[in-house]
Amino acid sequence: MSNLTKMMQIYRLGRIALHHGKRTISITNHTIAPRTLVAAQPRRLLSTEPELKDDYHSIIKDTEKPLGTGTKHEFQAETRMLLDIVARSLYSEKEVFLRELISNASDALEKFRYIILSGAEQTNNVLEADRSLEIHIGTDKQNRILTIQDTGIGMTESELTSNLGIIARSGSKAFLEQLKSKSATADNTSNIIGQFGVGFYSAFMVADKVEVYSRAATEEKGFKWSSDGSGVYEIQQSDGVQLGTKIVIHLKTDCREFADDERISTIIKKYSNFVGSPIYLNGKKVNTVQPLWLLDPKSITTQQHNEFYRYISNSYDTPRFTLHYNTDVPLSIHALLYFPEGKPGLFEMSRETETGVALYTRKILIKSRTDNILPKWLRFVKGVVDSDDIPLNLSRELLQNSALIKKLSNVVTSKVIKFLQDNATKNTDEYNKFYVDYGIFLKEGIITNHDQNEKEQIAKLLRFESSHKDVDTKVGLTDYISRIKDGQKNIFYLAAPSRTLAEQSPYYESLKRRDQEVLFCYEPYDELVLMQLQQFSGHRLVSVEKDMRDDKAASDLTNLGDDSLKRSEINDLTKWMQDALSGKAFKVHATTRLESHPCVVTVEEMAAARHFIKTQSHQMSEDRRYALLQPQLEINPSHPVIKKLYKLMSSDSELATLLTKQLFANSMVGAGLVDDPRTLLTSMNDLLTRALEKH
């Protein structure tokens, strides 16, 4: 068996990309990496960079000379309709025409490569089989001309008609059908980018006239195809046509920008920088950045990652974490994702910001920013996701098949979450630094998510200080559960501005006495996140305020002790205080859960109540606020202030009223239910003035 035949068999198990005019056919057996195949191919066939004596290299020449009179043809009716749609509304950005034509040229190169390696009969008739496979682009701003030329398979006269004159008649598609009839290994070749064959016609968005010079790899004759897009095209034989295909675009007056080399260079780098073959613009190679996501992760250096990260993210920092992910099941996915070292800016905090992941398919950019792959809360992640399985519409700008896209999103999102979980366990110090900067995004992920399972997966990444750990030592919910006492079904948390205030909180007193572990939440939205999460691994997340309000045993006043008000005294006092706080306190009652504090306020959902006070309470009257909150005042019948209040109730009712209102106001401040504590200064001064009258 010849070496060429062996390589042909290997390549049939690898990736096959086809045809000039109508996109790529991909046959994949992922047990053999495409880069392994490349290493096995002859250097003269696979050279992506010709041996040059200097930096300049161009094959674009004006050598074509049409012969005789051309034959005119009318476009198929559907094609004429398509031309009108393409020119008017199919693409949202005119610049994508260059992406389409470069992709077509890349397909032509890959088809030629396949034919040479396949050992097919026509290989013997191929001219210049060892030529370099390249794409060349030339600009002529003065004459408003853009030229795109490749050294690929080229087209015969009949192929020019079938590929460029009839819509939905793809050369790649026809070639695929031939492969399927010959080989059972082509089962996975049904995914063709742009299989509708509209990519070429995008040129008419910017062109007054398009000329195509093409010479098939096995033909001595070349041909010219030309059209102004009005419904007729012309084909005639031409001398001086180089092997491959050359497209000459005569630009419209308002599209002169596409004859500017800087503008073209920008478009190439945006959409086609990772095309497998070299692209030369006016003799200079443009696509110099490697598609790292398709390389062996072990072969990529830190410097390469840093440079690629800066390129893909347009930033100047370095990646904190790097996730390089490849899989074939359930979808073909190649992902290279970076987690920034720098802190997020104000712009990134906004939910209006697009996610930082670019979507590619077979190294061709589809969208530089997409909300379909990663959810909004992961918008800080930068990088690339490339999948052969992405279904696209005619213009390749909108994603189809929402179920498949959702599956792709779920796979990538789950991988990102699992990656962060692994780092939280194995790289704790670095993860904690990341959490300080980006924890707010994780919390957003819980609040905005509707899937409880995914919320709990994200919740594994949350970190809080614990009453059972030292200051600045943070634990996760999983750690908390590992220390939980038998039979305990709750995870307790307390929101406070600092550790000191948390430990001094009246809500924490009884739990501290019972040596119950409590998570301390210092950030403004922590308790909203936990309230939204509701449960974790079968355990309810309960705020200590709600636990106090729901604790029926604390209302049992059977054994108050000698140092407490009597039951009858408590009943009289709570009734009197209820009247004094009419319109404010929904209920006043005694509790045994307090020790050093005279009283405390509880509401049904403290986290929601605090959020309401901060965001909406200023829009309504005080009476309306209290009616919605329905706060309960719980008093400590053993506290000196409460016992003194009972005496003042009969001896100095005015002072007792001022004291009652101040105790309630203080408790509201302690609960975080007062938007601006400065409003209490007047009542506090009144109380002090009244208390000092006898001194």
Disulfide bonds with the S-S distance in Angstrom:
none
